[in-house]
Each structure stands twice: as structure tokens, then as C-alpha cells.
Amino acid sequence: SGSAVFDFEGTGPELHGNLNAPPAVVYSAIVYTLRCLCGAEIPLNQGCLAPVTVKIPHNSLLHPSATAAVVGGNVLTSQRVVDVVL
């Protein structure tokens, strides 16, 4: 049993293009990374994030406003989040 904090404070503002990633995509990238790093199986459900704290500033690349385009963030930006977390 342990815990982790993923702090994305300082992330740039949301973009006018489509590389923004909603928080759900960020959480998915974090779960993927944790599964890669742990020697044990981690279930793919919300419970596996119970000991994890994620800090993402609003209106940023990783937590854009409701009107921001996000399609490219689902692939490109999420892979960069994995790179940063690793």
C-alpha cells in the first residue's frame, strides 16, 4: 500500500488547436504508467486510483475548457503525459 501525487501545475494554457487532453485522458495515461511500473497486476477501475492524487490546473492543456478541441490530445498529448510520468 502506498500513494502517489502527480502534480501538473505549470502546465501551459489550453491551445486553440486540437492537442488539448481532458482529465480523463490524463488519468488513463497515469493508470497505464502505473501498470507498467508495478510488478503486480493493477485492476482497470476507478478504485486503483484511490491512493493517487492528481493536480491539474483548469483551462490548461491537460484540463481545457468545455469548448476546447481535444481530439489530438487523446493520442499525441496522452503519450507525452506517459513520457513525463515515466
Secondary structure, 3 states (H helix, E strand, C coil): CCCEEEECCCCCECCCCCCCCCHHHHHHHHHHHHHHHCCCCCCCCHHHHCCEEEECCCCECCECCCCCCCHHHHCHHHHHHHHHHC
